[in-house]
Amino acid sequence: MKAVPLATALAALCATPALGANLRVEMEIPRTSDVEYHFPYVAIWVERPNRQAVMNLALWYDSDEEGTRYLSDLRSWWRAIGRDTSLPLNGVTGATRAPGLNGVALLGTQFPLRDLERGEYVVVIEAVRERGGRELIRIPLDWTNPNSREHTVRARGETEIGRVTVTVYP
């Protein structure tokens, strides 16, 4: 049997997906006093720190033909990953959500997390509302050793996004 250098073994371990780790993203959609209120379109995706898109986590929009036409209003998502995405995304696409606390929980063995390699990433949340505003939040995601312990990062938007919590747990 041939001996494998420690550095090679560690590199191989770090390049493998972190199966078993889970991710939960919770975001608050604030209620505004607008007379004509429309639920926002929301995109949640993962990218590398250099802003290279890796995967979609959630996409909430009106999935009819007319609603699909407005996905490009999620400008950052559209430029990063949206224009190259075939819709609907199985397990990712969903209807717009009402104001309040909404979330996405993904098991590490399920699409899309099962192929996420260990490393540092950013969870990006973008929300845009017809006759409303647009907001984008970037939250660091430590996926270097996701099976080790639960860790949570919190952020807060100002207009279209309220409280946000990103939790990685074994």
Secondary structure as UniProt FT lines:
FT   HELIX           6..14
FT   TURN            19..20
FT   STRAND          22..29
FT   STRAND          41..47
FT   TURN            49..50
FT   STRAND          53..60
FT   HELIX           65..69
FT   HELIX           71..73
FT   HELIX           75..80
FT   HELIX           82..84
FT   TURN            90..92
FT   STRAND          93..94
FT   STRAND          100..106
FT   TURN            108..109
FT   TURN            111..112
FT   HELIX           113..115
FT   STRAND          120..128
FT   TURN            130..131
FT   STRAND          134..142
FT   TURN            146..147
FT   STRAND          151..156
FT   STRAND          163..169
//
